[in-house]
Amino acid sequence: MQSSVVVFTCDLRLSDHPPLSAALKGGGRVVPLFVRDPAVDRARFAVPNRLAFLADCLRDLDTELRERGGRLVLREGDTVREVCRVAEEADAGEVHMSADVSTFAHVRERRLRRALEAAGRRLHVHETVSTAVAPGAVTPAASDHFAVFTPYYRRWCVQGLRDVLDAPRMVSVPEQVGSAPLPERRDVSGVAPGLCAGGETEGRRRLAVWLRSGVHTYEDRHDDLAGDATSRLSPHLHFGTLSPVEVVHRAREAGGAGAETFVRQIAWRDFNRQLLAARPETATRDYRTRHDRWRGGRDAEADAETWRRGRTGYPLVDAAMRQLRHEGWMHNRGRLLAASFLTKTLYVDWRVGARHFLDLLVDGDVANNQLNWQWVAGTGTDTRPNRVLNPVAQGKRFDPDGTYVRRWVEELAEVEGGAVHEPWKLAAGERARTGYPEPMVSLAEGLERFRRARGQE
């Protein structure tokens, strides 16, 4: 009986996995394969936080497969070469994998298809594994993609979702196919001390807790920085330990305004993926140019480094940046504010900030990260491209008693109440005792520079 190969990429789960389900329908043996490709590492995926989370995911996936009579096969090297080798070793006639939207993924898919066809084998690429609605499934009349979220979301909401697929009960793997040792988190250096655990088991546990006790208040509390009232499921969606199709189905079953607000965030993720699928160059180039002449040189780099270290003198910005360094994750409101401060108050190129986020974020996703940075910078799809977020006003609104700031900015831990958002107003002696830096630039100065640069004066 002929075998098949399932190539796992950013879909590290057994539940609701269309490529695996399709491969098992034939009734033969299946090789669940993950390839550690140096080309992916060269694309700067291989940062400590994501490597540590990946190690968790691969070990959990192997454990789940072994409970079903199978195992995960790990290979290292060029993906196309290794997939073809495994297909030959297993006498596999078909290879199944998930669709993806990055330029790297498209090139990999084309190379793999050609190589397999030359050997008399077929490649099957499955949609809606990493998205709830496939890129290109909904389009406006005069374009290949939506450039504004709201009309996209209306169409997305009425698009029927496929049914959720059960995890397999048994997986039989050909014995002759060998595997490299699986990585371990403890072997990765430089990992954020507060990095969350990875793997489908942990992802499903978090989803169950979220649907039971978090999603119902999400509409009212999703911007509550101190309350930490978001799902924290983004790393699991990025690595595919949770299926976005299943998450949407289960959230809608939970019902209520909070669930719909949460589902809207899944739609944002799909929106960015359909943008990148249609315009792959936007990973590095402006979606809509504003003809910016971003600040460069030594002064701009020094300012960017101050921002990275969380020493800007604006407590909410610094708290968000320090949370990122400690956890490899940042609250979404913090992401918006930190990005606005870098691009519009400091007028530093959005690519500088996007690169730093990708260096640290465990959920660092090219589509979401790059296009959300562009949205904030005003070079993306925001219909108000020149909006500037005021970190003091944002702090008073979303962290009114300063709990979030005091949690992450230890210098201000003893400052009471909302005064923590304006430490420069403290008495001179108290300000000196905190050791907290003065603001690196006045908000008025930054706003004037930005408006001048965008030709608003």
C-alpha positions as CSV (number, residue, x, y, z in Angstrom):
1,M,0.0,0.0,0.0
2,Q,1.4,3.4,-1.1
3,S,2.3,6.0,1.5
4,S,1.9,9.8,1.6
5,V,3.8,12.6,3.2
6,V,2.3,15.5,5.2
7,V,4.6,18.5,5.5
8,F,3.9,20.5,8.6
9,T,4.8,24.1,8.6
10,C,2.8,26.7,10.6
11,D,0.1,24.1,11.4
12,L,1.6,22.1,14.3
13,R,-1.5,20.3,15.4
14,L,-3.6,17.2,14.8
15,S,-7.1,18.7,15.3
16,D,-8.7,20.3,12.3
17,H,-5.7,19.6,10.0
18,P,-7.0,19.3,6.4
19,P,-3.7,18.0,4.9
20,L,-3.4,15.2,7.5
21,S,-7.1,14.3,7.1
22,A,-6.8,14.1,3.4
23,A,-3.6,12.0,3.5
24,L,-5.3,9.5,6.0
25,K,-8.4,9.1,3.8
26,G,-6.4,6.9,1.5
27,G,-6.0,4.4,4.2
28,G,-2.2,4.0,3.8
29,R,0.7,5.0,5.9
30,V,1.6,8.6,6.4
31,V,4.8,10.4,7.2
32,P,4.2,13.5,9.4
33,L,7.3,15.6,8.4
34,F,8.8,18.8,9.7
35,V,11.8,20.2,8.0
36,R,14.2,22.6,9.7
37,D,15.3,24.6,6.7
38,P,18.3,26.9,7.0
39,A,16.7,29.2,4.4
40,V,13.9,29.9,7.0
41,D,16.5,30.7,9.6
42,R,18.3,33.0,7.2
43,A,14.9,34.8,6.8
44,R,15.4,35.6,10.5
45,F,12.7,33.2,11.8
46,A,15.4,31.6,14.0
47,V,15.1,34.0,16.9
48,P,15.3,32.6,20.4
49,N,11.7,33.1,21.5
50,R,10.2,31.5,18.4
51,L,12.8,28.6,18.4
52,A,11.9,27.8,22.0
53,F,8.2,27.9,21.3
54,L,8.8,25.8,18.2
55,A,10.6,23.2,20.3
56,D,7.6,22.9,22.6
57,C,5.3,22.5,19.6
58,L,7.3,19.8,17.9
59,R,7.7,17.8,21.1
60,D,4.0,18.0,21.8
61,L,3.1,17.1,18.2
62,D,5.4,14.0,18.5
63,T,3.8,13.0,21.8
64,E,0.3,13.3,20.3
65,L,1.3,11.3,17.3
66,R,2.9,8.5,19.4
67,E,-0.3,8.2,21.4
68,R,-1.9,7.3,18.0
69,G,0.8,4.8,17.0
70,G,2.8,7.3,14.9
71,R,5.7,9.7,15.4
72,L,7.0,13.0,14.0
73,V,9.8,12.8,11.5
74,L,12.2,15.7,11.7
75,R,14.7,16.5,8.9
76,E,17.2,19.3,8.5
77,G,18.1,20.9,5.2
78,D,16.5,22.4,2.1
79,T,12.8,21.7,2.3
80,V,12.4,20.6,-1.3
81,R,15.4,18.2,-1.1
82,E,14.3,16.7,2.2
83,V,10.6,16.3,1.3
84,C,11.7,14.5,-1.9
85,R,14.0,12.2,0.0
86,V,11.4,11.3,2.5
87,A,8.8,10.7,-0.3
88,E,11.3,8.3,-2.0
89,E,12.2,6.5,1.3
90,A,8.5,6.0,2.1
91,D,7.5,5.2,-1.5
92,A,5.0,8.0,-1.2
93,G,2.9,9.0,-4.3
94,E,1.4,12.2,-2.7
95,V,2.6,15.0,-0.6
96,H,0.2,17.2,1.3
97,M,0.9,20.7,2.9
98,S,-0.8,23.9,3.9
99,A,-1.0,27.0,1.7
100,D,0.8,30.1,2.9
101,V,1.0,33.7,1.7
102,S,4.6,34.8,2.0
103,T,6.9,35.1,-1.0
104,F,9.2,32.5,0.6
105,A,6.3,30.1,0.8
106,H,5.2,30.6,-2.8
107,V,8.7,30.0,-4.1
108,R,9.0,26.9,-1.9
109,E,5.7,25.5,-3.2
110,R,6.6,26.1,-6.9
111,R,10.0,24.4,-6.4
112,L,8.5,21.5,-4.5
113,R,5.7,20.9,-7.1
114,R,8.3,20.8,-9.9
115,A,10.6,18.4,-8.1
116,L,7.8,16.1,-7.1
117,E,6.2,16.0,-10.6
118,A,9.6,15.2,-12.1
119,A,9.6,12.1,-9.8
120,G,6.1,11.1,-10.7
121,R,4.6,12.4,-7.4
122,R,1.8,14.9,-6.7
123,L,1.6,17.9,-4.4
124,H,-1.7,18.8,-2.8
125,V,-1.8,22.3,-1.2
126,H,-4.7,22.9,1.2
127,E,-6.4,26.2,2.0
128,T,-8.0,27.4,5.3
129,V,-5.4,25.7,7.5
130,S,-3.8,28.9,8.7
131,T,-6.7,31.2,8.0
132,A,-10.5,31.0,8.6
133,V,-11.2,32.4,5.1
134,A,-8.7,31.7,2.4
135,P,-6.9,34.7,0.8
136,G,-8.7,35.6,-2.4
137,A,-11.9,33.8,-1.3
138,V,-13.7,37.2,-1.0
139,T,-12.8,40.0,-3.3
140,P,-14.3,43.3,-4.3
141,A,-15.7,43.8,-7.8
142,A,-12.8,45.8,-9.2
143,S,-9.8,44.4,-7.5
144,D,-8.1,41.2,-6.4
145,H,-8.1,42.1,-2.7
146,F,-9.8,44.4,-0.2
147,A,-7.8,47.5,0.8
148,V,-10.1,48.6,3.6
149,F,-11.0,46.3,6.5
150,T,-14.7,47.2,7.1
151,P,-16.1,46.1,3.7
152,Y,-13.8,43.0,3.9
153,Y,-15.2,42.1,7.3
154,R,-18.8,42.4,6.1
155,R,-18.0,39.9,3.3
156,W,-15.9,37.7,5.6
157,C,-18.8,37.4,8.1
158,V,-21.1,35.9,5.5
159,Q,-18.6,33.6,4.0
160,G,-19.3,30.0,5.1
161,L,-16.6,28.3,7.1
162,R,-15.8,24.6,6.5
163,D,-16.6,22.1,9.2
164,V,-14.0,21.4,11.9
165,L,-12.1,18.1,11.3
166,D,-11.5,15.6,14.1
167,A,-8.0,14.7,15.1
168,P,-7.1,11.2,13.8
169,R,-7.4,8.2,16.0
170,M,-4.5,6.3,14.4
171,V,-1.5,7.3,12.4
172,S,0.8,4.6,10.9
173,V,4.3,5.8,9.9
174,P,6.6,3.7,7.6
175,E,9.4,2.3,9.8
176,Q,12.2,2.8,7.3
177,V,11.9,6.6,7.4
178,G,14.5,8.0,9.9
179,S,14.3,11.3,11.9
180,A,16.8,13.7,13.4
181,P,16.5,14.4,17.2
182,L,13.8,16.8,18.2
183,P,14.9,20.1,19.6
184,E,14.4,21.1,23.2
185,R,13.6,24.5,24.7
186,R,16.4,24.2,27.2
187,D,18.9,24.1,24.4
188,V,17.9,27.6,23.1
189,S,19.8,30.5,24.7
190,G,18.5,34.1,24.9
191,V,14.9,33.2,25.5
192,A,12.6,35.8,27.2
193,P,12.2,34.8,30.9
194,G,8.4,35.1,30.7
195,L,7.9,33.2,27.4
196,C,4.7,31.2,27.3
197,A,4.6,27.4,26.7
198,G,4.0,26.1,23.2
199,G,2.2,23.1,21.7
200,E,-1.3,22.0,20.8
201,T,-2.1,20.7,24.3
202,E,-1.3,24.0,25.8
203,G,-3.1,25.9,23.1
204,R,-6.3,23.9,23.5
205,R,-6.1,24.4,27.3
206,R,-5.8,28.2,26.8
207,L,-8.6,28.2,24.3
208,A,-10.9,26.3,26.7
209,V,-10.1,28.7,29.6
210,W,-10.6,31.7,27.3
211,L,-14.0,30.6,26.1
212,R,-15.2,29.7,29.6
213,S,-14.0,32.8,31.4
214,G,-12.6,35.5,29.2
215,V,-14.4,36.0,25.9
216,H,-17.7,37.2,27.4
217,T,-16.1,40.4,28.7
218,Y,-13.7,40.9,25.8
219,E,-15.8,43.7,24.2
220,D,-15.5,45.9,27.3
221,R,-12.0,44.9,28.5
222,H,-9.8,44.1,25.4
223,D,-8.0,47.5,25.8
224,D,-7.5,47.1,29.6
225,L,-3.8,47.0,29.7
226,A,-3.5,46.2,33.4
227,G,-6.3,43.6,33.3
228,D,-4.5,41.6,30.6
229,A,-7.9,40.6,29.3
230,T,-7.0,39.4,25.8
231,S,-6.9,35.8,24.8
232,R,-3.1,35.5,24.4
233,L,-3.8,32.9,21.7
234,S,-1.8,34.7,19.0
235,P,1.3,32.5,19.4
236,H,-0.8,29.4,19.0
237,L,-2.5,30.8,15.9
238,H,0.8,31.8,14.4
239,F,2.4,28.3,14.9
240,G,-0.9,26.6,14.0
241,T,-1.3,24.7,17.3
242,L,-4.8,26.1,17.1
243,S,-7.0,26.2,14.0
244,P,-8.5,29.6,13.2
245,V,-11.5,27.8,11.7
246,E,-12.2,26.0,15.0
247,V,-11.5,29.1,17.1
248,V,-14.1,31.1,15.1
249,H,-16.7,28.2,15.3
250,R,-16.2,27.8,19.0
251,A,-16.3,31.5,19.8
252,R,-19.5,31.9,17.9
253,E,-20.9,29.0,19.8
254,A,-20.0,30.8,23.0
255,G,-22.1,33.8,21.7
256,G,-22.4,37.4,22.9
257,A,-20.9,40.7,21.9
258,G,-17.5,39.8,23.4
259,A,-17.3,36.7,21.2
260,E,-18.1,38.7,18.0
261,T,-15.5,41.4,19.0
262,F,-13.0,38.6,19.4
263,V,-13.9,37.0,16.0
264,R,-13.3,40.4,14.4
265,Q,-9.7,40.1,15.5
266,I,-9.4,36.7,13.6
267,A,-10.9,38.5,10.6
268,W,-8.1,41.2,10.9
269,R,-5.6,38.4,10.7
270,D,-7.2,37.0,7.6
271,F,-7.4,40.6,6.1
272,N,-3.7,41.1,6.5
273,R,-3.0,37.7,4.9
274,Q,-5.1,38.5,1.9
275,L,-3.2,41.8,1.6
276,L,0.2,40.1,1.6
277,A,-1.0,37.4,-0.8
278,A,-2.1,40.0,-3.3
279,R,0.9,42.4,-2.7
280,P,3.8,40.4,-1.4
281,E,6.2,43.3,-1.8
282,T,4.4,45.0,1.2
283,A,6.5,42.9,3.5
284,T,9.3,45.5,2.9
285,R,7.7,48.3,0.9
286,D,4.9,50.8,1.6
287,Y,1.5,49.7,0.6
288,R,0.6,53.3,0.0
289,T,3.6,55.6,-0.1
290,R,3.4,58.9,1.7
291,H,6.8,59.8,0.2
292,D,8.3,59.8,3.7
293,R,11.9,60.8,4.2
294,W,12.4,59.0,7.4
295,R,15.0,60.2,9.8
296,G,18.3,58.3,9.4
297,G,21.8,58.5,10.6
298,R,23.4,58.3,14.0
299,D,20.7,60.4,15.8
300,A,17.8,58.3,14.5
301,E,19.5,55.0,15.4
302,A,20.3,56.3,18.9
303,D,16.6,57.3,19.3
304,A,15.5,53.8,18.0
305,E,17.8,52.1,20.5
306,T,16.4,54.2,23.4
307,W,12.9,53.1,22.2
308,R,14.0,49.4,22.1
309,R,15.4,49.6,25.6
310,G,12.2,51.2,27.0
311,R,13.9,54.4,28.1
312,T,11.9,57.0,26.1
313,G,10.7,58.8,29.2
314,Y,7.1,58.0,28.3
315,P,6.0,55.4,30.8
316,L,3.3,53.6,28.8
317,V,5.7,53.2,25.8
318,D,8.5,52.0,28.0
319,A,6.2,49.6,29.8
320,A,5.1,48.0,26.5
321,M,8.7,47.7,25.3
322,R,9.8,46.1,28.6
323,Q,6.9,43.6,28.5
324,L,8.0,42.7,25.0
325,R,11.6,42.0,26.2
326,H,10.4,40.0,29.2
327,E,7.6,37.9,27.7
328,G,8.3,37.9,23.9
329,W,4.7,39.2,23.6
330,M,3.0,42.6,24.0
331,H,-0.6,43.7,24.6
332,N,-2.2,44.9,21.3
333,R,-2.9,48.4,22.7
334,G,0.8,48.6,23.6
335,R,1.8,47.5,20.1
336,L,-0.2,50.3,18.6
337,L,1.2,52.9,21.0
338,A,4.8,51.8,20.7
339,A,4.6,51.8,16.9
340,S,3.0,55.2,16.8
341,F,5.7,56.6,19.0
342,L,8.5,55.3,16.9
343,T,7.1,56.2,13.5
344,K,5.2,59.4,14.2
345,T,6.7,61.0,17.3
346,L,10.3,60.0,16.5
347,Y,9.7,59.8,12.7
348,V,11.8,56.6,12.4
349,D,11.1,54.2,9.5
350,W,8.4,51.6,10.3
351,R,10.8,48.9,9.0
352,V,13.1,49.5,12.0
353,G,10.3,48.9,14.4
354,A,8.9,45.9,12.5
355,R,12.3,44.3,12.5
356,H,12.7,44.7,16.3
357,F,9.3,43.2,16.9
358,L,10.1,40.2,14.7
359,D,13.3,39.7,16.6
360,L,11.4,39.3,19.9
361,L,7.7,38.4,19.3
362,V,6.9,34.8,19.7
363,D,3.8,35.4,17.5
364,G,6.0,37.3,15.0
365,D,4.1,36.9,11.7
366,V,5.2,38.6,8.5
367,A,1.6,39.5,7.4
368,N,0.3,40.7,10.7
369,N,3.5,42.4,11.9
370,Q,4.5,44.2,8.7
371,L,1.0,45.3,7.7
372,N,0.0,46.4,11.2
373,W,3.2,48.4,11.4
374,Q,2.2,50.0,8.1
375,W,-1.3,50.7,9.4
376,V,0.1,52.6,12.3
377,A,2.8,54.4,10.2
378,G,0.1,55.6,7.8
379,T,1.7,53.8,4.8
380,G,-0.8,50.9,5.0
381,T,-4.6,50.7,4.9
382,D,-5.5,53.1,7.7
383,T,-8.1,55.6,6.4
384,R,-6.6,58.2,8.7
385,P,-2.9,57.9,7.9
386,N,-1.8,60.9,9.8
387,R,-3.3,60.0,13.2
388,V,-0.9,60.2,16.1
389,L,-1.4,58.4,19.4
390,N,-0.6,60.4,22.5
391,P,1.1,58.1,25.1
392,V,0.0,60.3,28.0
393,A,-3.7,60.4,26.9
394,Q,-3.6,56.7,26.1
395,G,-2.2,55.9,29.5
396,K,-4.9,57.8,31.3
397,R,-7.5,56.1,29.2
398,F,-6.3,52.5,29.1
399,D,-4.3,52.3,32.4
400,P,-6.0,55.0,34.5
401,D,-4.5,54.0,37.9
402,G,-1.1,53.2,36.4
403,T,-1.1,49.5,37.3
404,Y,0.3,48.3,34.0
405,V,3.1,50.9,34.0
406,R,4.1,50.1,37.6
407,R,4.2,46.4,36.7
408,W,6.8,46.9,34.0
409,V,8.6,50.1,34.8
410,E,10.2,49.4,38.2
411,E,11.6,52.9,38.6
412,L,8.0,54.1,38.9
413,A,6.7,51.3,41.1
414,E,6.2,53.6,44.1
415,V,4.5,56.4,42.3
416,E,0.8,56.5,43.2
417,G,-2.2,56.5,40.9
418,G,-2.4,58.1,37.5
419,A,0.5,60.4,38.3
420,V,2.7,57.6,37.0
421,H,1.9,58.7,33.4
422,E,3.5,62.1,33.9
423,P,6.5,61.6,36.1
424,W,8.0,64.8,35.0
425,K,5.4,66.6,37.0
426,L,6.6,65.0,40.3
427,A,8.4,67.2,42.8
428,A,12.1,67.5,41.9
429,G,13.3,65.3,44.8
430,E,10.8,62.6,44.1
431,R,11.6,62.6,40.4
432,A,15.3,62.3,41.1
433,R,14.7,59.4,43.4
434,T,12.9,57.4,40.7
435,G,15.9,57.4,38.4
436,Y,13.5,57.4,35.5
437,P,14.6,59.3,32.4
438,E,13.3,62.6,31.2
439,P,11.2,62.5,28.0
440,M,13.5,62.1,25.0
441,V,11.5,64.5,23.0
442,S,8.5,66.6,23.7
443,L,5.2,65.4,22.2
444,A,4.6,68.8,20.6
445,E,8.0,68.8,18.9
446,G,7.5,65.3,17.6
447,L,4.0,66.2,16.3
448,E,5.3,69.3,14.6
449,R,8.2,67.4,12.9
450,F,5.8,64.7,11.7
451,R,3.3,67.1,10.3
452,R,6.0,69.0,8.5
453,A,7.4,65.8,7.1
454,R,4.0,64.8,5.8
455,G,3.3,68.2,4.3
456,Q,0.5,69.1,6.7
457,E,1.7,72.6,7.4
